[in-house]
Amino acid sequence: MPLPILPGMPGGTGAGAGVDMLKAAFQSFYKVLKQYGYVPGIEMLAAMDEADRIGADIYYGDVDANDTMRDLKAALNFGMLTRAMATPPPAELAEVLEGIFTGNADAGGTMDSLGDRVEALKTREHARQMTQWMQQSMPEIAAVMIHKRDRIMAENLRKHCAHGKILAVVGLAHVDGIEREWQKLGDNPSLLPRS
């Protein structure tokens, strides 16, 4: 199922219009997710509260959001957006997404509510499918939104976090990539924490 053009999405041409379209798509998607109980960042807020409660240190290891937006704007082009909209996601993921994007809880007939569809997305397998689809349909965006951030978060965890147990609160779409990047780092001495 290709992504639909959402009502109210700005038109136009060039990267500026592409940024506007992507921004509108993200805003619409997150608005629907929030309506059904998924609040982006809520896990991070809970972790921060718990760290305060027990006196644990907090380290922000992700890429600065302004840098990500700058890189995203540079990566966007009309051809990439056209390809993304024409590339269907995997069938299982498409079924879940269809009900979310259309607001039709009965699409596919396997889930009782739109909230169930949002919950269905919160699995490592669906995050993996979404990441693979993004890599296939929008590799430029995947490089900025996922792969670069996975690498930097893994490096920052290795460089700035002490030996022993650590807790990293990350988006589900980053778990596989951070694990993969962590393994690639091996015992690189420049990325090991200083005692």
N, C-alpha and C positions, 0 to 999 in steps of 0.2 A: 504494500500500500504506500504510494508516494505521500509525502507530507502535504496537507492541503494548504492553499493560500487562505490565511485566516482573515476574517472580516476586519476591515480597518487597517490592513497592512499597507504601509506606504509603497507607492510604485516608484518608477524612475529607472535610471540606468546607472551603471558604474558602481564603484566600491561604496560610495556614500549611501546609495539606495540599498545595497546589500547589507550594510551595517544596520540600517534602519529596519530592513526586513527581518534580519536575524534577531535584533533587539526586540522587535514586536513579537516574534515567534516565541522567544524565551519568556517574555513577560506574560503572554497568553498561557503558555504551558505551565509556568509556575503559579499563575493565578488559579488555574483549575486544580493543580496539585494541592495548593493551600486550602481550597474549599473542601477538600476531602481528607484533611488531616496530615498532609505532608508539608512540614514547614522547613524549608532549606535552612540549615545552620542550627537547628534546635539541638542536635547532638553536641555541637561545639559549645553552645551556651551551657548545657547540662554539665559537660566536662569542665568548663571554666568554674562553674559554681562548686563542683566537687573538689577541684584543685584548691580553690580558696578555703573550703571547709577543712581540708586536711593539711593545708600549708604546702602543697606541692608547687614546684616551679612549672611555668607554662612557657613553651617556645613556639612561636609561629614559624612554621617551616615551609609554607607555600609561597608561590610567586606573588608579588604585590599585584592586587587586582588592576591597578592602572596600567602596569606593564602588560598584563594579559590582554586587556582591552586594546592597547596599542598594537600588540602583535596580532590580535584577532582582526583588527581593522586592516592591517597590512596584508593579511592572508586572504581576505575576502575578494572574490571577483564574481562577476555575473555567471560565467560558465560553470564555476564550482557550485553556485547555488542552484543553477538549472539541473546539473547532474545530481545534486543531493535530492532535489524534489522528484526526480525521475527514478531514483534507486529505491526499490522497496526494502523495508526491513525484513528480517527473518519472519516466517509465517506466525510463529508463536508470539513474538514480540508485536507484530502487526495487529494481531487480534486484541491485545491489551491496549495498544496505542489507539486503535480505531475508536474504542469507546470513550477514551479520554478526550481525543481531539474533537469528536463529534458530539460529546455529551450524551451519547446513547449507551446507557448501562446495559442494554440487552444485545448489543452488537456481538455477534459470535455465539450468543446464547449460553455461555458457560459461567458467567459471573452474575451475582444478584444485584450489584450496585456499582456505581462509578467509584465509590470508596474502595470496593473490592479490587477494582482494576488498578487503582493507585497502589494499594497494598501489594498486588501481584508484581509490580515493578521493583519492589524493594527486596530483590534477591540477588545474590552474587551472579547467578546464571543470567538473569535479565540484564544486569549491569554489563556483563561480559558481552552479551549479544548486542546491546546498544553501542558499546565501544567498538566492536567489530564492524557493525553497520556504519558507524561514523567514520571509521578508518577507510572503509570501502567507498562510501558515498561522498565524504568530505575530508580527504586526508589532510588538507591544509588546516582545517579547523581542529581535527583530532590532534595534530602535531602541537597546536597551541594550547588547546583546552585540556588535553589529557597527557600526551607523551612528555612534553617539556616539563609539566608540573610534576608528573610521576618521578622523573629523573631528579629534579631539584629537591622534592620532598625527601626522597631516599638519601640523597647526598647530605641534606641538612640534618636528617635523623642521625646519620653516621657521624657527622662532623661535630654536632653540638649537643648530643645527648650522651649522658654518662653510660658506662658499661652497666650491665644489669638489666633490670626490667624497666621498660618504658611503655607508655600508652600513647598511641597516635590516633587522633580522631580525624578521619579523612572521609571523603565521599566514597561511596561504594564503588563507583566507576574507577577509582584510583587504587584499589587494593591489589589487584593482580599486577598492575604496572609497577607499583612501589616494591612489591615482593620480587618481581623480575629485576628491577634496577638494583635492589639490595644485593641480590645474588651476583650481579655483574660487578659490583664494587669489590666483592671479595674482601681481602685484607689490605686494601690500598692504605698505606700509612698516612697519606695526607688527608684522608677522610675519617680517620679514627679519632675519637675524642681525646683530648689531652687530659692526663691524670692530674 
